Amino acid sequence: MNAGGSPVGLLEPDRRTPEEPVEHRRRLSTRHSLGDRIFRRAAFGAGSVTVLLMLAVGVFLLLRATDALRVAGWSFLTEQQWSPETATFGVAAILFGTVSIALIALVESVPLSLGTALLLSEVVGAKVKGFLVSLVDLMAAVPSIVFGLWGVYFLQGAIIPVSEWISTSFGWIPIFAVTDADGLPFTEASAFTSSAFIAGIVVGFMVVPTQTSIMREAFSRAPIGEREGAYALGATRLGMIRTVVLPFGKGGIIGGTMLGLGRALGETIAVYMIISPIFTVNWQVLKTGTNSVSALIALRYGEASEFGLSALMAAGLVLFVVTLVINFTASSIVARSRSGAESDD
């Protein structure tokens, strides 16, 4: 005991108030090497350039479209005809055709992409998998004009009998009917050519590699612990895929589908080669005649006047905004999906 009555050798309690600073507090700092600093700045610069380029494209389209938008006003979104020379023009019909072609493409491409992604990630062996992945990726490198030529000279003739059968069997559904101005059904094969249905099938094959890549990556990230747990409980491979892989890759399925939708909305050359352009809303997807924003720009750009060019820029601006919204939505879904999660130990 010391003179104050407290045991010798015991530490006195810290009677400092919380406001008093702690002396000699250690501070940790990280010093980045020269290589790290160069890499960080290069990556930041590359990302900044990408964003600036995207903003520059949007600003360019907006500035060039100002004259046409000032004349058309809000009717630009509701008018079907396209006649800038008479100040009667709008994107209602061509935007409808663009969306209808893209939706037909998704109806075809999503099942193909989903099945292919499951095949590559869950079924085939490692050696065959590498070859098939390279083959699917190579499909994405095929030029659009090749798909367009294939669609015009091969697929169209093979699809016309299918279109006729669909119209005959399901013609009571308005979108599958093929009728004339009096409402009477068409029987000639020429009524089924150059339709949104054929263009959508061709575009669907073009977006399959993009969707397959996103879905395959999501499925491959399903945690091994949950896979083995499903097998330990007696699940078959199909049961494991249904209960583990598909729920875990749901975000990848949605994100890949929407990225494919954005790709399908902007397809130009293949659609331009197949369709027969019209400027009315055609609800009959099997019938000859449709249009798209990108095909319209490719068709009218060379002969457009100054004001007509401004109108085409306005149409491009609408497509740019729609595609941007879809791609940002898809990216956010993929980023928030459970596909990147780790399994619990």
C-alpha positions as CSV (number, residue, x, y, z in Angstrom):
1,M,0.0,0.0,0.0
2,N,1.3,3.5,-0.7
3,A,0.7,6.6,1.3
4,G,-2.6,7.2,-0.4
5,G,-4.0,3.8,0.5
6,S,-4.0,2.3,-2.9
7,P,-2.2,-1.0,-3.6
8,V,1.4,-0.6,-4.9
9,G,1.9,-1.7,-8.5
10,L,-1.7,-1.2,-9.6
11,L,-2.4,1.3,-12.4
12,E,-4.3,4.3,-11.6
13,P,-7.6,4.6,-13.6
14,D,-7.6,6.9,-16.6
15,R,-9.5,10.0,-15.2
16,R,-9.1,12.1,-18.5
17,T,-12.3,13.5,-19.8
18,P,-13.5,12.2,-23.2
19,E,-12.8,15.7,-24.7
20,E,-9.1,15.5,-23.8
21,P,-7.0,14.3,-26.8
22,V,-4.9,11.1,-26.5
23,E,-1.2,11.9,-26.8
24,H,1.1,10.1,-29.2
25,R,-1.8,8.4,-31.1
26,R,-0.4,6.3,-33.9
27,R,-1.5,7.2,-37.4
28,L,-1.3,4.7,-40.3
29,S,-0.8,5.9,-43.8
30,T,-0.3,4.1,-47.1
31,R,2.3,5.1,-49.6
32,H,1.4,4.0,-53.1
33,S,4.3,3.0,-55.4
34,L,4.9,4.8,-58.7
35,G,3.4,2.0,-60.6
36,D,0.2,2.1,-58.5
37,R,-0.2,5.8,-59.0
38,I,0.3,5.5,-62.7
39,F,-2.2,2.7,-62.9
40,R,-4.8,4.6,-60.8
41,R,-4.5,7.7,-62.9
42,A,-4.6,5.8,-66.2
43,A,-7.7,3.8,-65.1
44,F,-9.4,7.0,-63.9
45,G,-8.6,8.7,-67.2
46,A,-9.9,5.9,-69.3
47,G,-13.2,5.8,-67.3
48,S,-13.5,9.6,-67.6
49,V,-12.9,9.5,-71.3
50,T,-15.6,6.9,-71.8
51,V,-18.2,8.9,-69.8
52,L,-17.2,12.1,-71.6
53,L,-17.6,10.4,-75.0
54,M,-21.1,9.2,-74.1
55,L,-22.1,12.6,-72.9
56,A,-20.6,14.2,-76.1
57,V,-22.7,11.9,-78.3
58,G,-25.8,12.8,-76.4
59,V,-25.0,16.6,-76.5
60,F,-24.2,16.3,-80.3
61,L,-27.5,14.6,-81.0
62,L,-29.5,17.1,-78.9
63,L,-27.9,20.1,-80.6
64,R,-28.4,18.8,-84.1
65,A,-32.0,17.8,-83.3
66,T,-33.0,21.1,-81.9
67,D,-34.4,22.5,-85.1
68,A,-36.6,19.5,-85.8
69,L,-37.8,19.2,-82.2
70,R,-38.7,22.9,-82.1
71,V,-40.9,22.5,-85.2
72,A,-42.5,19.1,-84.2
73,G,-42.9,19.7,-80.5
74,W,-44.4,16.9,-78.5
75,S,-46.1,15.5,-81.6
76,F,-42.8,14.1,-82.6
77,L,-43.5,11.2,-80.2
78,T,-47.0,10.5,-81.4
79,E,-46.9,11.2,-85.2
80,Q,-46.6,8.2,-87.5
81,Q,-45.8,9.8,-90.8
82,W,-42.2,10.8,-91.7
83,S,-42.3,13.8,-94.0
84,P,-39.9,16.5,-92.8
85,E,-40.4,18.5,-96.0
86,T,-44.1,19.1,-95.0
87,A,-43.3,19.4,-91.2
88,T,-45.3,16.2,-90.6
89,F,-42.9,13.7,-89.0
90,G,-42.6,11.7,-85.8
91,V,-41.2,8.4,-84.4
92,A,-44.4,6.7,-83.3
93,A,-44.4,4.1,-86.1
94,I,-40.7,3.6,-86.4
95,L,-40.3,3.3,-82.6
96,F,-43.1,0.8,-82.5
97,G,-41.4,-1.2,-85.2
98,T,-38.1,-1.0,-83.4
99,V,-39.6,-2.3,-80.1
100,S,-41.6,-5.0,-81.9
101,I,-38.5,-6.4,-83.7
102,A,-36.5,-6.3,-80.4
103,L,-39.2,-8.1,-78.5
104,I,-39.5,-10.8,-81.1
105,A,-35.7,-11.2,-80.9
106,L,-35.9,-11.7,-77.1
107,V,-38.6,-14.3,-77.4
108,E,-36.3,-16.3,-79.5
109,S,-32.9,-15.5,-78.0
110,V,-33.6,-15.8,-74.3
111,P,-34.4,-19.6,-74.3
112,L,-31.5,-20.2,-76.6
113,S,-29.1,-18.2,-74.5
114,L,-30.4,-19.7,-71.2
115,G,-30.0,-23.3,-72.5
116,T,-26.6,-22.6,-74.0
117,A,-25.3,-20.9,-70.8
118,L,-26.5,-23.9,-68.7
119,L,-24.9,-26.3,-71.1
120,L,-21.5,-24.5,-70.9
121,S,-21.5,-24.0,-67.2
122,E,-23.1,-27.1,-65.8
123,V,-23.1,-30.0,-68.4
124,V,-20.1,-30.2,-70.7
125,G,-16.6,-31.1,-69.6
126,A,-13.7,-28.7,-69.3
127,K,-12.1,-29.5,-72.7
128,V,-15.3,-29.3,-74.7
129,K,-16.3,-26.3,-72.7
130,G,-13.3,-24.2,-73.9
131,F,-14.0,-25.0,-77.5
132,L,-17.8,-24.2,-77.2
133,V,-17.1,-20.9,-75.3
134,S,-14.8,-19.8,-78.1
135,L,-17.3,-20.8,-80.7
136,V,-20.1,-18.7,-79.0
137,D,-17.7,-15.8,-78.6
138,L,-16.8,-16.1,-82.3
139,M,-20.4,-15.8,-83.2
140,A,-20.5,-12.4,-81.7
141,A,-17.7,-11.3,-84.1
142,V,-19.8,-12.1,-87.2
143,P,-20.6,-8.9,-89.1
144,S,-24.2,-7.7,-89.2
145,I,-24.2,-7.7,-92.9
146,V,-23.5,-11.4,-93.0
147,F,-26.5,-12.0,-90.8
148,G,-28.6,-9.8,-93.1
149,L,-27.5,-11.7,-96.2
150,W,-28.3,-15.0,-94.5
151,G,-31.7,-13.7,-93.4
152,V,-32.6,-12.4,-96.9
153,Y,-31.4,-15.3,-99.1
154,F,-31.9,-18.3,-96.8
155,L,-33.9,-17.7,-93.6
156,Q,-36.8,-15.7,-95.2
157,G,-37.7,-18.5,-97.6
158,A,-37.6,-21.1,-94.8
159,I,-39.6,-18.9,-92.4
160,I,-42.5,-18.0,-94.8
161,P,-44.2,-21.5,-94.4
162,V,-43.9,-21.1,-90.6
163,S,-45.4,-17.7,-90.8
164,E,-48.3,-19.0,-92.9
165,W,-48.9,-21.8,-90.4
166,I,-48.9,-19.4,-87.4
167,S,-51.3,-17.1,-89.2
168,T,-53.6,-19.9,-90.1
169,S,-53.6,-21.6,-86.7
170,F,-53.5,-18.5,-84.5
171,G,-55.0,-15.8,-86.7
172,W,-57.7,-15.2,-84.1
173,I,-54.9,-13.4,-82.1
174,P,-54.7,-9.9,-83.7
175,I,-50.9,-9.8,-83.8
176,F,-50.7,-13.1,-85.7
177,A,-53.4,-12.2,-88.3
178,V,-52.4,-11.2,-91.8
179,T,-55.2,-9.3,-93.5
180,D,-55.8,-6.7,-96.2
181,A,-57.4,-3.3,-95.8
182,D,-60.9,-4.9,-95.8
183,G,-60.0,-7.4,-93.1
184,L,-59.8,-10.4,-95.3
185,P,-56.9,-12.8,-94.8
186,F,-54.0,-12.9,-97.2
187,T,-53.1,-16.2,-98.8
188,E,-50.2,-15.1,-101.0
189,A,-46.7,-15.9,-99.8
190,S,-45.5,-12.4,-100.7
191,A,-47.6,-11.0,-97.8
192,F,-45.3,-12.7,-95.3
193,T,-42.0,-11.4,-96.6
194,S,-39.9,-8.6,-95.1
195,S,-41.8,-8.7,-91.9
196,A,-41.0,-7.8,-88.3
197,F,-41.1,-11.5,-87.5
198,I,-38.3,-12.4,-89.9
199,A,-36.2,-9.4,-88.9
200,G,-36.7,-10.2,-85.2
201,I,-35.5,-13.8,-85.7
202,V,-32.3,-12.6,-87.4
203,V,-31.6,-10.1,-84.7
204,G,-32.3,-12.7,-82.1
205,F,-29.5,-14.9,-83.4
206,M,-27.2,-11.8,-83.3
207,V,-27.8,-11.1,-79.5
208,V,-27.5,-14.7,-78.4
209,P,-23.7,-14.5,-77.7
210,T,-24.1,-11.4,-75.6
211,Q,-26.9,-12.9,-73.5
212,T,-25.1,-16.3,-73.2
213,S,-21.9,-14.6,-71.9
214,I,-23.7,-12.7,-69.2
215,M,-25.8,-15.7,-68.1
216,R,-22.9,-18.2,-68.2
217,E,-20.8,-15.9,-66.0
218,A,-23.6,-15.6,-63.5
219,F,-24.2,-19.4,-63.3
220,S,-20.5,-20.1,-62.9
221,R,-20.4,-18.0,-59.8
222,A,-23.0,-20.1,-57.9
223,P,-21.1,-21.1,-54.7
224,I,-19.7,-24.6,-54.6
225,G,-20.9,-25.1,-51.0
226,E,-24.5,-24.8,-52.0
227,R,-24.0,-27.0,-55.0
228,E,-22.4,-29.8,-52.8
229,G,-25.1,-29.3,-50.2
230,A,-27.8,-29.9,-52.8
231,Y,-26.1,-33.1,-53.9
232,A,-25.6,-34.2,-50.3
233,L,-29.4,-33.9,-49.8
234,G,-30.0,-36.2,-52.8
235,A,-30.6,-33.7,-55.5
236,T,-30.0,-34.7,-59.1
237,R,-28.1,-32.4,-61.5
238,L,-31.3,-31.0,-62.8
239,G,-32.6,-30.5,-59.2
240,M,-29.3,-28.7,-58.3
241,I,-29.6,-26.5,-61.3
242,R,-33.2,-25.7,-60.5
243,T,-32.7,-25.0,-56.8
244,V,-29.2,-23.5,-56.7
245,V,-27.9,-22.3,-60.0
246,L,-31.0,-20.7,-61.5
247,P,-32.0,-18.7,-58.3
248,F,-28.4,-17.7,-57.8
249,G,-28.1,-16.5,-61.4
250,K,-31.4,-14.7,-61.6
251,G,-29.8,-11.3,-61.8
252,G,-27.6,-12.5,-64.6
253,I,-30.6,-13.8,-66.5
254,I,-32.4,-10.5,-66.2
255,G,-29.3,-8.4,-66.9
256,G,-28.3,-10.4,-69.9
257,T,-31.8,-10.2,-71.3
258,M,-31.9,-6.4,-71.0
259,L,-28.5,-6.0,-72.4
260,G,-29.6,-8.1,-75.4
261,L,-32.7,-5.9,-75.6
262,G,-30.5,-2.8,-75.8
263,R,-28.4,-4.5,-78.5
264,A,-31.5,-5.5,-80.5
265,L,-32.9,-2.0,-80.4
266,G,-29.9,-0.5,-82.1
267,E,-29.3,-3.1,-84.9
268,T,-29.1,-1.4,-88.3
269,I,-27.8,-3.2,-91.3
270,A,-29.4,-6.6,-90.9
271,V,-32.8,-5.0,-90.2
272,Y,-32.3,-2.6,-93.1
273,M,-31.7,-5.4,-95.5
274,I,-34.7,-7.5,-94.5
275,I,-37.6,-5.1,-93.8
276,S,-39.9,-3.3,-96.2
277,P,-40.1,0.2,-94.7
278,I,-43.6,1.7,-93.9
279,F,-44.6,4.6,-91.8
280,T,-47.7,3.3,-90.1
281,V,-48.0,1.2,-86.9
282,N,-48.3,-2.4,-88.1
283,W,-49.7,-4.6,-85.3
284,Q,-49.5,-7.7,-87.6
285,V,-46.0,-8.8,-87.0
286,L,-46.2,-11.6,-89.6
287,K,-47.2,-9.2,-92.4
288,T,-44.9,-7.4,-94.8
289,G,-43.9,-4.0,-93.7
290,T,-42.3,-2.5,-90.6
291,N,-39.6,0.0,-89.7
292,S,-36.9,0.8,-87.1
293,V,-35.1,4.0,-86.1
294,S,-31.7,2.8,-87.1
295,A,-32.9,1.5,-90.5
296,L,-34.7,4.8,-91.1
297,I,-31.5,6.7,-90.5
298,A,-29.5,4.4,-92.8
299,L,-32.2,4.7,-95.5
300,R,-32.7,8.5,-95.5
301,Y,-29.3,9.9,-94.4
302,G,-27.7,10.1,-97.8
303,E,-30.6,12.1,-99.4
304,A,-31.8,14.2,-96.4
305,S,-31.9,18.0,-96.5
306,E,-30.5,20.1,-93.6
307,F,-33.8,20.0,-91.8
308,G,-34.4,16.3,-92.7
309,L,-31.0,15.6,-91.2
310,S,-32.1,17.4,-88.0
311,A,-35.2,15.2,-87.9
312,L,-33.1,12.0,-88.3
313,M,-30.9,13.3,-85.5
314,A,-34.0,13.7,-83.3
315,A,-35.0,10.1,-84.0
316,G,-31.4,9.0,-83.2
317,L,-31.7,10.9,-79.9
318,V,-34.8,9.1,-78.9
319,L,-33.2,5.7,-79.6
320,F,-30.0,6.8,-77.7
321,V,-32.0,7.7,-74.6
322,V,-34.1,4.5,-74.7
323,T,-31.0,2.3,-75.2
324,L,-29.1,4.2,-72.5
325,V,-31.9,3.7,-70.0
326,I,-32.2,0.0,-70.7
327,N,-28.4,-0.6,-70.5
328,F,-28.1,1.3,-67.2
329,T,-31.0,-0.6,-65.8
330,A,-29.4,-3.9,-66.9
331,S,-26.0,-2.9,-65.4
332,S,-27.6,-2.1,-62.0
333,I,-29.5,-5.4,-61.9
334,V,-26.3,-7.3,-62.7
335,A,-24.4,-5.4,-60.0
336,R,-27.0,-6.0,-57.4
337,S,-27.6,-9.6,-58.2
338,R,-26.6,-12.4,-55.9
339,S,-24.4,-13.8,-58.5
340,G,-21.2,-12.4,-56.9
341,A,-22.0,-13.5,-53.4
342,E,-19.9,-16.0,-51.5
343,S,-21.3,-19.1,-49.9
344,D,-21.5,-19.4,-46.2
345,D,-19.0,-21.6,-44.5
